[in-house]
Amino acid sequence: MNKLALAFVLFLTGCSYATYYVPNERLVYSPLLPATVAISAQQSVKQNYKVLGSVAAISWGNGDEARELLQEQAAKLGANLVINFRLEHGFWRTSASGLAVLLYQGDSAPQ
């Protein structure tokens, strides 16, 4: 019985899911390295930014993997920050979500 339970847990830890949702008017930005994407629980920032889309991830296990999956999805959009970061723990799974944004300098958004 213990071997069956261990096999089930190992199966669950290998499964994960991540996605992103972009608005229709989205412009194309170059992807970034996931490690360069910062995470913030703040709902907004004082610096100028452009919203690129929503990102979400679900992983079986701890929040580190879910956060890393979230950073990967944001990096694909060209975002350098995820704001409004949420992390929820459930039964052997963790979900993460947030808003992928591109911080920029100056008054106008990058084209």
Secondary structure, 3 states (H helix, E strand, C coil): CHHHHHHHHHHHHCCEEEEEECCCCCCCCCCCCHHHCEECCCCCCCCCEEEEEEEEEEEECCHHHHHHHHHHHHHHHCCCEEEEEEEEECCCEEEEEEEEEEECCCCCCCC
